[in-house]
Amino acid sequence: ILSRDVFVNVLGGHFEHADRRRINKLYSGFDPFRVDQVDYRLVMVLQRCFWRISETPLEKLHALLAVMDQHAQTGVLSEADVEQVFTVCSIFDEERERIRTHLHDARPFFQSFTVYSAPGYIALEELERMLRMYGPADQHPLVLEFSSQMRQRLQLFLIGNGSGDADI
């Protein structure tokens, strides 16, 4: 868990010319309820989302899920962790709701108890199996929605940085 002070001091120390008020505002984006507690994995997931823009959405999701599992390295994530990964590119309530609807359809996978996980948790292997349930994993509605949102955010990011209208 990152506090506001730690976040601002670490980024301010790393980027010495950065405006600390802007760093503080960035932290507020991760802490909308002002509880002064941000899961560092979410910061890393968001940062990882903008690396390697040539990755397919499915490759990106695998990398983001691995970041969420990086600390515990159990291969098992909570339903809330999985939701955070899939909604990392969501900025509107309607986008988050579409992701949640698709995750709700997957709820039986989170509620089943297997050798790998307990109710409310899912093994990454089970998640992959769930995504392939109706065909190729990259065609699952959850992956397609994530892909659409990610591409929209990457286009905004690239245009905002003067990279032009890149084909993503």
N, C-alpha and C positions, 0 to 999 in steps of 0.2 A: 504494500500500500504506500502510495506517495502522498505526502502532505503538500500543501501549496508552497510552503517555505522551501522544502527540499527540491521540488520541481523547479521553482524560480531560481534558486541558488545553483543547481546543477546546470540548467540551460544557460543561465547568466554567466556562469564561470566558463562554460564551453564556448559560448558565443559572446565574447566580452563586449562587443559593440552593440549587442541587442538591447532594445528598449525593454526594461523590466516590466513596464506596464503592459506591453504587448504579450510578454511571456505569461504574465498574470492572467490576461484575458484568454490566452490559449488554454491555460489550466481550467478556467471557468467553463470552457467548452467540454471538458472531460468531467466536470463536477457541477452539473446543472442544478442539483439540489443543495449545493453549498454545504456539504458535509465534511469537506476538507479531507476526503479520502478517495484517491483514484487508484484503481488497479493498474499497476505498471504494465501488465500484459496488454491491456487495452491500448495504451500509448504505443507499445511495440507493434501491435497488430495494425494500427492505423499507419504507422511509419512503414511497416513492411508492405502494406497495400500499394504504396507508391513506388516501390522498388520493382525493377524488372517488368516494365510495362508490356513487354512482348509475351509474357506468360499467358497461357490460356486461363480463363476463369477457374477451371477445375484445379489447375496447378497452383493458382493463387490461393484457393481455398485450402488445399492441402498444406501449403506453407503457413497460412494464418492459423489453422488448427494446431499445427506443430508448435507455433509460438505460444499458443494458449496452454499447451501441455509441457512447455519447456521446463518449467520449475519442478513440477511433480514427476514428469516423465513416466506416467502410468499408462498412457494410451487411453485414458478414460477422462471424459469431460462432463461437466454438469450441463443440464439443459440451458441454464442461464449463460454459461460460457459459450455454448454453441450459438445461442441467439446473438450474443455480442459479436461473434465472428461474422455471422450472416448479415447483421445490421450495421456493420462498421461503416458502410458507405451510404447509409440511409440518413437523409437530413430532414425529411418531411414525415409527419406522423403517418400519412397514407402509405409511404414506402415501408416504414417499420411494420405497419399493420399487414401489408401483403406478405412480408417475410414471416410474421407471426402466424398468419393463416396457414401458410405452407408447413411451418413447424408444428402447428396444431395437428395437421393431417399426419404428421410423423410421430405424434405423441405415443402411440403403442410401442414404438421402439424404445422410448425413454422410460416407459412404465414396466417393461418386461425385465425380469431378473435373469441374468445369464452368468456364466462363469466369469465374464469380463467386467460386468457392471451391476449396479443396484438400481432400483427404481429412482428416476430423476436424473440418472446418469447414462451415458452411452459410450461404449468403446468406439474408438475411431474406426476400427474394422467393421463394426455394426453400422456406423454411419455411412461408410462407403457402400456396404451391402444395401442399405436403405435407399441410397441415391441411385443404385443400379436396378432397383426393383422393377421399374417399368421400361427399361431399355438402357441406353448409354447414360452414364452418370451426368454427362454434360448437358443432357436434355431434360433432366429432372426439373420440375417447375421452380423448386427452391434455388437451384443453381442458375437457371435462366433469369430469375428475378435479381439475384445477387449480381450476375453478369451485367444486366442492364444498368443497375444502379452504379456499379463500379465504372463502367464505361462512361457514363454521364459525368461522374466526378473526375475521372482522369482527363476527359476533354476540358472541363472547366479549369483543372489544374494546369494543363498544358497551354491553353489559351491565355490564362491569367499570368503565365510566366513568359509570355511572348514567343512561345514555341509554334504559334500558328494553329491552324485547324488540322491537327494531326489525325490521321486515320487510325483509330484504335480498334 
